[in-house]
């Protein structure tokens, strides 16, 4: 019986790892049309953009904390508005 649960736990771990890898891949390949042009327009590289996205997706911060953090990134608010305009 114990072996049965170990096999199920190992299978669940494999499936979870695969799902996580897929989600990380999707997040890291975020590339809506025109993103490169938008980054160039606001003189922002992909590393800075990645930091900006991490701030926006951080569920532990309040919106006010996110606004402050985005304000510390050069052109952070401008690029978010530009990106929203392109997505909508």
Contact map, one row per residue, 1 for C-alpha under 8 A:
1111100000000000000000000000000000000000000000000000000000000000000000000000000000000000
1111110000000000000000000000000000000000000000000000000000000000000000000000000000000000
1111111000000000000000000000000000000000000000000000000000000000000000000000000000000000
1111111100000000000000000000000000000000000000000000000000000000000000000000000000000000
1111111110000000000000000000000000000000000000000000000000000000000000000000000000000000
0111111111000000000000000000000000000000000000000000000000000000000000000000000000000000
0011111111100000000000000000000000000000000000000000000000000000000000000000000000000000
0001111111110000000000000000000000000000000000000000000000000000000000000000000000000000
0000111111111000000000000000000000000000000000000000000000000000000000000000000000000000
0000011111111100000000000000000000000000000000000000000000000000000000000000000000000000
0000001111111110000000000000000000000000000000000000000000000000000000000000000000000000
0000000111111111000000000000000000000000000000000000000000000000000000000000000000000000
0000000011111111100000000000000000000000000000000000000000000000000000000000000000000000
0000000001111111110000000000000000000000000000000000000000000000000000000000000000000000
0000000000111111111000000000000000000000000000000000000000000000000000000000000000000000
0000000000011111111100000000000000000000000000000000000000000000000000000000000000000000
0000000000001111111110000000000000000000000000000000000000000000000000000000000000000000
0000000000000111111111000000000000000000000000000000000000000000000000000000000000000000
0000000000000011111111100000000000000000000000000000000000000000000000000000000000000000
0000000000000001111111110000000000000000000000000000000000000000000000000000000000000000
0000000000000000111111111000000000000000000000000000000000000000000000000000000000000000
0000000000000000011111111100000000000000000000000000000000000000000000000000000000000000
0000000000000000001111111110000000000000000000000000000000000000000000000000000000000000
0000000000000000000111111111000000000000000000000000000000000000000000000000000000000000
0000000000000000000011111111100000000000000000000000000000000000000000000000000000000000
0000000000000000000001111111110000000000000000000000000000000000000000000000000000000000
0000000000000000000000111111110000000000000000000000000000000000000000000000000000000000
0000000000000000000000011111110000000000000000000000000000000000000000000000000000000000
0000000000000000000000001111111000000000000000000000000000000000000000000000000000000000
0000000000000000000000000111111100000000000000000000000000000000000000000000000000000000
0000000000000000000000000000111110100000000000000000000000000000000000000000000000000000
0000000000000000000000000000011111100000000000000000000000000000000000000000000000000010
0000000000000000000000000000001111100000000000000000000000000000000000000000000000000100
0000000000000000000000000000000111111100000000000000000000000000000000000000000000000100
0000000000000000000000000000001111111110000000000000000000000000000000000000000000100000
0000000000000000000000000000000001111111000000000000000000000000000000000000000000000000
0000000000000000000000000000000001111111100000000000000000000000000000000000000000000000
0000000000000000000000000000000001111111110000000000000000000000000000000000001001100000
0000000000000000000000000000000000111111111111001000000000000000000000000000001000000000
0000000000000000000000000000000000011111111110000000000000000000000000000000000000000000
0000000000000000000000000000000000001111111100000000000000000000000000000000000000000000
0000000000000000000000000000000000000111111100000000000000000000000000000010011000000000
0000000000000000000000000000000000000011111110000000000000000000000000000000000000000000
0000000000000000000000000000000000000011111111011000000000000000000000000010000000000000
0000000000000000000000000000000000000011001111111000000000000000000000000000000000000000
0000000000000000000000000000000000000010000111111100000000000000000000000000000000000000
0000000000000000000000000000000000000000000011111110000000000000000000000000000000000000
0000000000000000000000000000000000000000000111111111000000000000000000001000000000000000
0000000000000000000000000000000000000010000111111111100000000000000000000000000000000000
0000000000000000000000000000000000000000000001111111110000000000000000000000000000000000
0000000000000000000000000000000000000000000000111111111000000000000000000000000000000000
0000000000000000000000000000000000000000000000011111111100000000000001001001000000000000
0000000000000000000000000000000000000000000000001111111110000000000000000000000000000000
0000000000000000000000000000000000000000000000000111111111000000000000000000000000000000
0000000000000000000000000000000000000000000000000011111111000000010011000000000000000000
0000000000000000000000000000000000000000000000000001111111000000010000000000000000000000
0000000000000000000000000000000000000000000000000000111111100000000000000000000000000000
0000000000000000000000000000000000000000000000000000011111111000000000000000000000000000
0000000000000000000000000000000000000000000000000000000011111100000000000000000000000000
0000000000000000000000000000000000000000000000000000000001111100000000000000000000000000
0000000000000000000000000000000000000000000000000000000001111111110000000000000000000000
0000000000000000000000000000000000000000000000000000000000111111110000000000000000000000
0000000000000000000000000000000000000000000000000000000000001111111000000000000000000000
0000000000000000000000000000000000000000000000000000000000001111111100000000000000000000
0000000000000000000000000000000000000000000000000000000000001111111110000000000000000000
0000000000000000000000000000000000000000000000000000001100001111111111000000000000000000
0000000000000000000000000000000000000000000000000000000000000011111111100000000000000000
0000000000000000000000000000000000000000000000000000000000000001111111110000000000000000
0000000000000000000000000000000000000000000000000000001000000000111111111000000000000000
0000000000000000000000000000000000000000000000000001001000000000011111111001100000000000
0000000000000000000000000000000000000000000000000000000000000000001111111111100000000000
0000000000000000000000000000000000000000000000000000000000000000000111111101000000000000
0000000000000000000000000000000000000000000000010001000000000000000011111111000000000000
0000000000000000000000000000000000000000000000000000000000000000000000111111000000000000
0000000000000000000000000000000000000000010100000000000000000000000000101111111000000000
0000000000000000000000000000000000000000000000000001000000000000000001111111111100000000
0000000000000000000000000000000000000000000000000000000000000000000001100011111110000000
0000000000000000000000000000000000000000010000000000000000000000000000000011111111000000
0000000000000000000000000000000000000110010000000000000000000000000000000011111111100000
0000000000000000000000000000000000000000000000000000000000000000000000000001111111110000
0000000000000000000000000000000000000000000000000000000000000000000000000000111111111000
0000000000000000000000000000000000000100000000000000000000000000000000000000011111111100
0000000000000000000000000000000000100100000000000000000000000000000000000000001111111110
0000000000000000000000000000000000000000000000000000000000000000000000000000000111111111
0000000000000000000000000000000000000000000000000000000000000000000000000000000011111111
0000000000000000000000000000000011000000000000000000000000000000000000000000000001111111
0000000000000000000000000000000100000000000000000000000000000000000000000000000000111111
0000000000000000000000000000000000000000000000000000000000000000000000000000000000011111
